Amino acid sequence: MLLYINKMIIFLKFIFYTSLVFLILISIYPGSLIGYLIYNDLGKQPVLFKNYFGSNINHFFYYSYISLIGFFSHKRITELFYLLIFLAIILEIIQFIIPNRSFQLIDIIANILGVIVAYCAIKIYLYFNKL
């Protein structure tokens, strides 16, 4: 059983770091890399589903996803929490200088909310798992 858990943690770490590299690439690519792959248009942002928030909801979901995987696969979740918040802010600020990208405060808010929601979910899970 312990061997299975260790293999699962190694797999989750691989998914986390792969997702982290993907996040950095799509954040610093000049234009929408995913928009180019899906629509053949660097200027078009894909939307996961119809919503009133535009592509900002994508930021929330991706940061929630990457945070949950990171928190499940690492023991130092508080340090990882701060690292992900820092990354969320820095990657959005860098978009000031990248061509065909734009800084949006609402994106930073969505990124940070995604990390916070995942952090709270893990803390609640750990609290009830200790009982």
Backbone as JSON Lines, residues from 0, in Angstrom:
{"i":0,"aa":"M","n":[0.82,-1.2,0.0],"ca":[0.0,0.0,0.0],"c":[0.87,1.26,0.0]}
{"i":1,"aa":"L","n":[1.93,1.25,0.81],"ca":[2.81,2.41,0.89],"c":[3.53,2.65,-0.44]}
{"i":2,"aa":"L","n":[3.9,1.56,-1.12],"ca":[4.55,1.68,-2.43],"c":[3.6,2.33,-3.43]}
{"i":3,"aa":"Y","n":[2.33,1.95,-3.39],"ca":[1.32,2.53,-4.27],"c":[1.16,4.03,-4.01]}
{"i":4,"aa":"I","n":[1.13,4.43,-2.75],"ca":[1.0,5.84,-2.39],"c":[2.22,6.63,-2.86]}
{"i":5,"aa":"N","n":[3.42,6.07,-2.68],"ca":[4.63,6.75,-3.15],"c":[4.62,6.93,-4.66]}
{"i":6,"aa":"K","n":[4.18,5.92,-5.39],"ca":[4.1,6.02,-6.86],"c":[3.07,7.07,-7.26]}
{"i":7,"aa":"M","n":[1.98,7.15,-6.53],"ca":[0.95,8.14,-6.83],"c":[1.47,9.55,-6.58]}
{"i":8,"aa":"I","n":[2.21,9.73,-5.52],"ca":[2.78,11.05,-5.22],"c":[3.79,11.44,-6.3]}
{"i":9,"aa":"I","n":[4.62,10.51,-6.74],"ca":[5.57,10.78,-7.82],"c":[4.83,11.17,-9.1]}
{"i":10,"aa":"F","n":[3.75,10.46,-9.4],"ca":[2.95,10.77,-10.59],"c":[2.32,12.16,-10.47]}
{"i":11,"aa":"L","n":[1.78,12.48,-9.3],"ca":[1.18,13.8,-9.09],"c":[2.22,14.91,-9.2]}
{"i":12,"aa":"K","n":[3.41,14.67,-8.69],"ca":[4.48,15.66,-8.83],"c":[4.83,15.88,-10.3]}
{"i":13,"aa":"F","n":[4.87,14.8,-11.07],"ca":[5.13,14.92,-12.51],"c":[4.05,15.76,-13.18]}
{"i":14,"aa":"I","n":[2.79,15.48,-12.88],"ca":[1.67,16.25,-13.44],"c":[1.77,17.71,-13.0]}
{"i":15,"aa":"F","n":[2.1,17.95,-11.74],"ca":[2.21,19.31,-11.22],"c":[3.29,20.09,-11.96]}
{"i":16,"aa":"Y","n":[4.5,19.52,-12.05],"ca":[5.59,20.24,-12.7],"c":[5.36,20.41,-14.2]}
{"i":17,"aa":"T","n":[4.77,19.43,-14.84],"ca":[4.42,19.56,-16.26],"c":[3.39,20.66,-16.45]}
{"i":18,"aa":"S","n":[2.38,20.69,-15.59],"ca":[1.36,21.73,-15.66],"c":[1.94,23.1,-15.36]}
{"i":19,"aa":"L","n":[2.89,23.16,-14.46],"ca":[3.55,24.42,-14.12],"c":[4.34,24.97,-15.31]}
{"i":20,"aa":"V","n":[5.07,24.1,-15.99],"ca":[5.82,24.51,-17.19],"c":[4.84,24.98,-18.26]}
{"i":21,"aa":"F","n":[3.74,24.25,-18.44],"ca":[2.73,24.65,-19.42],"c":[2.14,26.01,-19.07]}
{"i":22,"aa":"L","n":[1.86,26.24,-17.8],"ca":[1.33,27.52,-17.34],"c":[2.29,28.67,-17.67]}
{"i":23,"aa":"I","n":[3.56,28.46,-17.4],"ca":[4.55,29.5,-17.68],"c":[4.65,29.75,-19.18]}
{"i":24,"aa":"L","n":[4.64,28.68,-19.98],"ca":[4.72,28.85,-21.43],"c":[3.53,29.62,-21.99]}
{"i":25,"aa":"I","n":[2.32,29.25,-21.57],"ca":[1.16,29.95,-22.13],"c":[1.04,31.37,-21.58]}
{"i":26,"aa":"S","n":[1.66,31.63,-20.44],"ca":[1.61,32.98,-19.87],"c":[2.59,33.93,-20.53]}
{"i":27,"aa":"I","n":[3.73,33.44,-20.98],"ca":[4.74,34.33,-21.55],"c":[4.79,34.26,-23.07]}
{"i":28,"aa":"Y","n":[4.01,33.4,-23.68],"ca":[3.98,33.33,-25.14],"c":[3.31,34.59,-25.69]}
{"i":29,"aa":"P","n":[3.9,35.21,-26.71],"ca":[3.31,36.45,-27.25],"c":[2.02,36.17,-28.02]}
{"i":30,"aa":"G","n":[0.93,36.28,-27.34],"ca":[-0.37,35.98,-27.92],"c":[-0.96,34.77,-27.22]}
{"i":31,"aa":"S","n":[-2.12,34.37,-27.66],"ca":[-2.78,33.23,-27.05],"c":[-2.35,31.94,-27.75]}
{"i":32,"aa":"L","n":[-1.45,31.2,-27.12],"ca":[-0.96,29.95,-27.69],"c":[-2.1,28.95,-27.86]}
{"i":33,"aa":"I","n":[-2.96,28.87,-26.87],"ca":[-4.09,27.94,-26.96],"c":[-5.08,28.42,-28.03]}
{"i":34,"aa":"G","n":[-5.29,29.73,-28.12],"ca":[-6.14,30.28,-29.17],"c":[-5.59,29.96,-30.54]}
{"i":35,"aa":"Y","n":[-4.27,30.0,-30.68],"ca":[-3.64,29.66,-31.96],"c":[-3.84,28.18,-32.28]}
{"i":36,"aa":"L","n":[-3.66,27.33,-31.28],"ca":[-3.8,25.89,-31.52],"c":[-5.25,25.5,-31.84]}
{"i":37,"aa":"I","n":[-6.22,26.15,-31.21],"ca":[-7.62,25.8,-31.41],"c":[-8.23,26.54,-32.59]}
{"i":38,"aa":"Y","n":[-8.01,27.86,-32.66],"ca":[-8.69,28.7,-33.66],"c":[-7.76,29.2,-34.76]}
{"i":39,"aa":"N","n":[-6.46,28.88,-34.67],"ca":[-5.47,29.41,-35.61],"c":[-5.43,30.94,-35.57]}
{"i":40,"aa":"D","n":[-5.62,31.49,-34.36],"ca":[-5.66,32.94,-34.16],"c":[-5.0,33.28,-32.83]}
{"i":41,"aa":"L","n":[-3.85,33.97,-32.91],"ca":[-3.12,34.34,-31.69],"c":[-3.87,35.34,-30.82]}
{"i":42,"aa":"G","n":[-4.82,36.06,-31.4],"ca":[-5.54,37.09,-30.66],"c":[-6.8,36.61,-29.98]}
{"i":43,"aa":"K","n":[-7.22,35.37,-30.24],"ca":[-8.47,34.87,-29.68],"c":[-8.22,33.99,-28.46]}
{"i":44,"aa":"Q","n":[-8.84,34.37,-27.35],"ca":[-8.73,33.6,-26.11],"c":[-9.84,32.55,-26.07]}
{"i":45,"aa":"P","n":[-9.49,31.3,-25.84],"ca":[-10.54,30.28,-25.7],"c":[-11.27,30.42,-24.36]}
{"i":46,"aa":"V","n":[-12.54,30.11,-24.37],"ca":[-13.35,30.12,-23.15],"c":[-13.83,28.69,-22.94]}
{"i":47,"aa":"L","n":[-13.63,28.18,-21.74],"ca":[-14.0,26.78,-21.47],"c":[-15.49,26.53,-21.64]}
{"i":48,"aa":"F","n":[-16.3,27.47,-21.2],"ca":[-17.74,27.39,-21.37],"c":[-18.31,28.79,-21.31]}
{"i":49,"aa":"K","n":[-19.53,28.94,-21.83],"ca":[-20.17,30.27,-21.84],"c":[-20.34,30.77,-20.41]}
{"i":50,"aa":"N","n":[-19.85,31.99,-20.16],"ca":[-19.98,32.57,-18.83],"c":[-19.86,34.08,-18.96]}
{"i":51,"aa":"Y","n":[-20.17,34.77,-17.9],"ca":[-20.12,36.22,-17.89],"c":[-18.73,36.77,-17.58]}
{"i":52,"aa":"F","n":[-17.81,35.92,-17.25],"ca":[-16.48,36.36,-16.83],"c":[-15.46,36.32,-17.96]}
{"i":53,"aa":"G","n":[-15.83,35.85,-19.13],"ca":[-14.88,35.75,-20.24],"c":[-13.81,34.72,-19.93]}
{"i":54,"aa":"S","n":[-12.58,35.0,-20.35],"ca":[-11.51,34.03,-20.15],"c":[-10.96,34.06,-18.73]}
{"i":55,"aa":"N","n":[-11.41,34.99,-17.91],"ca":[-10.92,35.06,-16.53],"c":[-11.25,33.81,-15.73]}
{"i":56,"aa":"I","n":[-12.36,33.17,-16.05],"ca":[-12.74,31.95,-15.35],"c":[-11.73,30.84,-15.64]}
{"i":57,"aa":"N","n":[-11.11,30.88,-16.83],"ca":[-10.07,29.9,-17.16],"c":[-8.9,30.03,-16.19]}
{"i":58,"aa":"H","n":[-8.55,31.26,-15.84],"ca":[-7.45,31.51,-14.89],"c":[-7.79,30.87,-13.54]}
{"i":59,"aa":"F","n":[-9.0,31.1,-13.07],"ca":[-9.42,30.54,-11.79],"c":[-9.32,29.02,-11.8]}
{"i":60,"aa":"F","n":[-9.88,28.39,-12.83],"ca":[-9.88,26.93,-12.89],"c":[-8.48,26.35,-13.01]}
{"i":61,"aa":"Y","n":[-7.62,26.97,-13.82],"ca":[-6.28,26.41,-13.99],"c":[-5.45,26.56,-12.72]}
{"i":62,"aa":"Y","n":[-5.55,27.7,-12.07],"ca":[-4.8,27.87,-10.82],"c":[-5.36,26.99,-9.71]}
{"i":63,"aa":"S","n":[-6.67,26.74,-9.7],"ca":[-7.24,25.81,-8.72],"c":[-6.71,24.4,-8.97]}
{"i":64,"aa":"Y","n":[-6.72,24.0,-10.24],"ca":[-6.24,22.67,-10.64],"c":[-4.77,22.47,-10.25]}
{"i":65,"aa":"I","n":[-3.93,23.41,-10.67],"ca":[-2.5,23.25,-10.43],"c":[-2.19,23.32,-8.92]}
{"i":66,"aa":"S","n":[-2.94,24.14,-8.19],"ca":[-2.73,24.25,-6.75],"c":[-3.14,22.97,-6.04]}
{"i":67,"aa":"L","n":[-4.28,22.41,-6.39],"ca":[-4.73,21.16,-5.76],"c":[-3.72,20.04,-5.98]}
{"i":68,"aa":"I","n":[-3.24,19.9,-7.19],"ca":[-2.25,18.85,-7.48],"c":[-0.97,19.11,-6.69]}
{"i":69,"aa":"G","n":[-0.54,20.36,-6.65],"ca":[0.67,20.7,-5.9],"c":[0.52,20.44,-4.41]}
{"i":70,"aa":"F","n":[-0.63,20.82,-3.86],"ca":[-0.84,20.63,-2.42],"c":[-0.95,19.15,-2.06]}
{"i":71,"aa":"F","n":[-1.54,18.35,-2.93],"ca":[-1.64,16.92,-2.65],"c":[-0.29,16.21,-2.76]}
{"i":72,"aa":"S","n":[0.6,16.74,-3.6],"ca":[1.85,16.03,-3.86],"c":[3.04,16.56,-3.06]}
{"i":73,"aa":"H","n":[2.87,17.65,-2.34],"ca":[3.96,18.22,-1.56],"c":[3.56,18.34,-0.09]}
{"i":74,"aa":"K","n":[4.55,18.24,0.77],"ca":[4.27,18.31,2.21],"c":[4.25,19.74,2.72]}
{"i":75,"aa":"R","n":[4.99,20.63,2.1],"ca":[5.1,22.01,2.57],"c":[4.08,22.88,1.83]}
{"i":76,"aa":"I","n":[2.82,22.7,2.17],"ca":[1.77,23.38,1.4],"c":[1.72,24.88,1.66]}
{"i":77,"aa":"T","n":[2.1,25.33,2.83],"ca":[2.08,26.78,3.09],"c":[3.12,27.49,2.23]}
{"i":78,"aa":"E","n":[4.31,26.92,2.12],"ca":[5.33,27.51,1.26],"c":[4.91,27.47,-0.2]}
{"i":79,"aa":"L","n":[4.31,26.36,-0.61],"ca":[3.83,26.23,-1.99],"c":[2.7,27.22,-2.27]}
{"i":80,"aa":"F","n":[1.87,27.46,-1.27],"ca":[0.8,28.45,-1.39],"c":[1.38,29.82,-1.73]}
{"i":81,"aa":"Y","n":[2.38,30.26,-0.97],"ca":[2.99,31.56,-1.21],"c":[3.71,31.6,-2.57]}
{"i":82,"aa":"L","n":[4.35,30.51,-2.93],"ca":[5.02,30.43,-4.23],"c":[4.02,30.57,-5.38]}
{"i":83,"aa":"L","n":[2.89,29.9,-5.27],"ca":[1.88,29.98,-6.33],"c":[1.23,31.36,-6.41]}
{"i":84,"aa":"I","n":[1.03,32.0,-5.27],"ca":[0.51,33.37,-5.27],"c":[1.52,34.3,-5.95]}
{"i":85,"aa":"F","n":[2.79,34.16,-5.59],"ca":[3.84,34.97,-6.2],"c":[3.89,34.74,-7.71]}
{"i":86,"aa":"L","n":[3.84,33.48,-8.13],"ca":[3.87,33.15,-9.55],"c":[2.66,33.74,-10.28]}
{"i":87,"aa":"A","n":[1.49,33.68,-9.65],"ca":[0.28,34.23,-10.26],"c":[0.42,35.72,-10.52]}
{"i":88,"aa":"I","n":[1.02,36.42,-9.59],"ca":[1.19,37.87,-9.73],"c":[2.28,38.19,-10.75]}
{"i":89,"aa":"I","n":[3.42,37.52,-10.65],"ca":[4.56,37.8,-11.54],"c":[4.22,37.49,-12.99]}
{"i":90,"aa":"L","n":[3.6,36.35,-13.25],"ca":[3.28,35.99,-14.63],"c":[2.31,36.98,-15.27]}
{"i":91,"aa":"E","n":[1.43,37.54,-14.47],"ca":[0.5,38.53,-15.03],"c":[1.2,39.87,-15.23]}
{"i":92,"aa":"I","n":[2.06,40.27,-14.32],"ca":[2.77,41.54,-14.45],"c":[3.72,41.51,-15.66]}
{"i":93,"aa":"I","n":[4.36,40.37,-15.89],"ca":[5.28,40.22,-17.03],"c":[4.56,40.49,-18.35]}
{"i":94,"aa":"Q","n":[3.25,40.28,-18.38],"ca":[2.5,40.47,-19.62],"c":[2.44,41.94,-20.04]}
{"i":95,"aa":"F","n":[2.87,42.87,-19.17],"ca":[3.01,44.27,-19.57],"c":[3.99,44.42,-20.73]}
{"i":96,"aa":"I","n":[5.07,43.62,-20.71],"ca":[6.14,43.8,-21.7],"c":[6.1,42.78,-22.84]}
{"i":97,"aa":"I","n":[5.23,41.8,-22.78],"ca":[5.16,40.78,-23.83],"c":[4.21,41.26,-24.93]}
{"i":98,"aa":"P","n":[4.67,41.22,-26.19],"ca":[3.79,41.64,-27.29],"c":[2.54,40.77,-27.39]}
{"i":99,"aa":"N","n":[1.45,41.37,-27.78],"ca":[0.15,40.68,-27.96],"c":[-0.4,40.1,-26.67]}
{"i":100,"aa":"R","n":[0.1,40.53,-25.54],"ca":[-0.43,40.11,-24.23],"c":[-0.85,41.37,-23.5]}
{"i":101,"aa":"S","n":[-1.74,41.22,-22.55],"ca":[-2.17,42.41,-21.8],"c":[-2.32,42.06,-20.33]}
{"i":102,"aa":"F","n":[-1.87,42.98,-19.51],"ca":[-2.04,42.86,-18.07],"c":[-3.49,43.16,-17.71]}
{"i":103,"aa":"Q","n":[-4.09,42.31,-16.88],"ca":[-5.44,42.58,-16.4],"c":[-5.49,42.25,-14.91]}
{"i":104,"aa":"L","n":[-5.93,43.22,-14.14],"ca":[-6.03,43.02,-12.7],"c":[-7.0,41.89,-12.36]}
{"i":105,"aa":"I","n":[-8.07,41.77,-13.13],"ca":[-9.06,40.72,-12.87],"c":[-8.44,39.32,-13.06]}
{"i":106,"aa":"D","n":[-7.43,39.21,-13.94],"ca":[-6.74,37.93,-14.1],"c":[-5.93,37.59,-12.84]}
{"i":107,"aa":"I","n":[-5.27,38.59,-12.27],"ca":[-4.53,38.34,-11.02],"c":[-5.49,37.91,-9.92]}
{"i":108,"aa":"I","n":[-6.63,38.57,-9.84],"ca":[-7.62,38.22,-8.82],"c":[-8.11,36.79,-9.03]}
{"i":109,"aa":"A","n":[-8.41,36.42,-10.28],"ca":[-8.87,35.06,-10.58],"c":[-7.78,34.04,-10.25]}
{"i":110,"aa":"N","n":[-6.52,34.36,-10.58],"ca":[-5.4,33.46,-10.27],"c":[-5.29,33.23,-8.76]}
{"i":111,"aa":"I","n":[-5.3,34.33,-8.02],"ca":[-5.14,34.24,-6.57],"c":[-6.33,33.53,-5.93]}
{"i":112,"aa":"L","n":[-7.53,33.81,-6.41],"ca":[-8.71,33.12,-5.87],"c":[-8.64,31.62,-6.12]}
{"i":113,"aa":"G","n":[-8.12,31.23,-7.28],"ca":[-7.96,29.8,-7.57],"c":[-7.03,29.13,-6.57]}
{"i":114,"aa":"V","n":[-5.92,29.79,-6.25],"ca":[-4.97,29.25,-5.28],"c":[-5.6,29.21,-3.89]}
{"i":115,"aa":"I","n":[-6.29,30.27,-3.51],"ca":[-6.9,30.33,-2.18],"c":[-7.98,29.26,-2.01]}
{"i":116,"aa":"V","n":[-8.82,29.08,-3.01],"ca":[-9.88,28.06,-2.93],"c":[-9.26,26.67,-2.78]}
{"i":117,"aa":"A","n":[-8.22,26.39,-3.56],"ca":[-7.55,25.08,-3.46],"c":[-6.9,24.92,-2.08]}
{"i":118,"aa":"Y","n":[-6.28,25.97,-1.58],"ca":[-5.63,25.91,-0.26],"c":[-6.67,25.64,0.84]}
{"i":119,"aa":"C","n":[-7.79,26.34,0.77],"ca":[-8.85,26.12,1.77],"c":[-9.4,24.71,1.67]}
{"i":120,"aa":"A","n":[-9.57,24.21,0.46],"ca":[-10.08,22.85,0.28],"c":[-9.13,21.82,0.88]}
{"i":121,"aa":"I","n":[-7.84,22.01,0.67],"ca":[-6.84,21.08,1.24],"c":[-6.82,21.18,2.75]}
{"i":122,"aa":"K","n":[-6.87,22.39,3.29],"ca":[-6.88,22.56,4.74],"c":[-8.11,21.89,5.37]}
{"i":123,"aa":"I","n":[-9.27,22.03,4.74],"ca":[-10.49,21.38,5.23],"c":[-10.34,19.87,5.15]}
{"i":124,"aa":"Y","n":[-9.81,19.38,4.05],"ca":[-9.58,17.94,3.87],"c":[-8.64,17.42,4.96]}
{"i":125,"aa":"L","n":[-7.54,18.11,5.18],"ca":[-6.58,17.67,6.2],"c":[-7.17,17.74,7.61]}
{"i":126,"aa":"Y","n":[-7.99,18.73,7.87],"ca":[-8.63,18.85,9.18],"c":[-9.53,17.66,9.45]}
{"i":127,"aa":"F","n":[-10.37,17.3,8.5],"ca":[-11.29,16.19,8.7],"c":[-10.61,14.83,8.59]}
{"i":128,"aa":"N","n":[-9.47,14.77,7.92],"ca":[-8.74,13.52,7.83],"c":[-8.0,13.2,9.12]}
{"i":129,"aa":"K","n":[-7.7,14.21,9.94],"ca":[-7.01,13.98,11.21],"c":[-7.97,13.47,12.28]}
{"i":130,"aa":"L","n":[-9.27,13.71,12.1],"ca":[-10.22,13.29,13.14],"c":[-10.33,11.81,13.24]}
